[in-house]
Amino acid sequence: MVTDEQVRLLRRKRMKNETLQVSAAGAGMSERAARKWQKGLLPSERKRPRTWRTRQDPFAEVWEAEVAPLLGGDDAGIVQATTIIQLLEERYPGCYSAGQVRTLQRRIRDWRALYGPAKEAYFEQQHVAGREAAIDFTSCTELGVRVAGSLFRHLLFQFVLSFSGWRWVTLAFGETYEALVAGVQAALWELGGVPEVLRSDNLSAATHALKRTAGRMLNERFRAVLDHYGMISTRIRPGQSHENGIVEQAHHRLKSALAQALLVRGSKDFVSVDAYMQFVQALLDKQFNRPAQAKLAEERRLLRPLPSSPIPSFTTYRPIVRKWSTIRIIWSLVRKPGAFARYKFREDLFPSITFRLAYDALCAWRGDRADVEYVRILHLAASTMESTVQVALALLLEQGRPFDYATVRELAAPERHAVPQVQIAAPDLRVYDALVAAGVR
């Protein structure tokens, strides 16, 4: 079969006045073929798209009755060809098999293109220098990094300039207000300026739910932070993560780069958290920030100036201290269980060795869920009887079977069934009066 490149080579040789025989040999074709392809359209230009089938459609008899109604009721595009093939095998034994899946997939693709629901359109945005930065947290426990021999459960907070792609990354152990503000401020002061807009999803650390409209709006604390830097907040619609595509794509690329760098490194073990973060920062600078330097220089000229100083990124609590010197924090910790893993006073939240052993068991059985389950168990102990919860934990540990908060609650604080209210009417004494009047003794 003669290719376009062979024909072009043949024609170039003929233009140099080489003989047909020499030109054909140089182009790798016979003289007869060379005579045919000296002029005219190229081989690829002479091909006509095929609009006819080369064999009979095996689904023609069942398409309108069986397949099309299924596709017509599938607005979400969930139904797959493998499912339909299995259905046809059951309804028409011996007529259809798994080997026809590819043919059915092509038929479904063509049908959905013509009659299926409209595809959602995405519109590429033009980013203006100095205007916007996007922020978000992402879980990196999946990378399998180990610090001092233990799996390192952590998040990374990322700040990305939409125009230049410059990034700032900090470590976090929960999507808290403190981690959010610390990350934003560290990025701004490293950057040396302030963009006009800060874009994010509806982080609970920055927003609160609206009862009437079911939407979300900035809470007062984070609004004060934005006002301090003169920034405007824009947020995506709930559940529409693609609307924060700048930072979502940045997360994907960063974690992909980290996974590859760890593989090349040959080990996921680090002696300390600082050593791991130095590794992350070196990768970030080399792979993402250095290539962005030219556009970053352009963007920095358009950033707004920083205020005179940053504001505190911590939260002041006024805990209630009981007469036996314990601080009631467990109700707050239940709302932020991710803070337990690295809590400064975590070791003080094991009332006894039984609770400590229970936590270790949860880590082995529940993985990332261990902190959530243990904090709920602590809350159960604080709101009922600690001794009862301890007895329940000891029993479960002795049995050696996996357990969670629900199992402990069932043993330590079973639900009390309501006592039915029985109403007994007063006796009717007139019945007895009638008996006496009748002479019955």
Salt bridges, closest charged atoms under 4 A:
GLU5 OE1 - ARG8 NH1 3.87
GLU5 OE2 - ARG12 NH2 3.62
GLU18 OE1 - LYS13 NZ 3.99
ASP57 OD2 - ARG107 NH1 2.12
GLU66 OE1 - ARG91 NH1 2.26
ASP74 OD2 - ARG112 NH2 3.01
ASP110 OD1 - ARG109 NE 3.14
GLU120 OE2 - HIS242 NE2 3.69
GLU132 OE2 - ARG131 NH1 3.65
ASP136 OD2 - HIS251 NE2 3.51
GLU142 OE2 - LYS255 NZ 3.56
GLU243 OE2 - ARG237 NH2 2.41
ASP269 OD1 - ARG146 NE 2.86
GLU347 OE2 - ARG346 NH2 3.22
GLU347 OE1 - ARG356 NH1 3.03
ASP360 OD1 - ARG356 NH2 2.99
ASP368 OD1 - ARG153 NE 2.81
GLU373 OE2 - ARG369 NH2 3.04
ASP428 OD1 - ARG430 NE 3.03
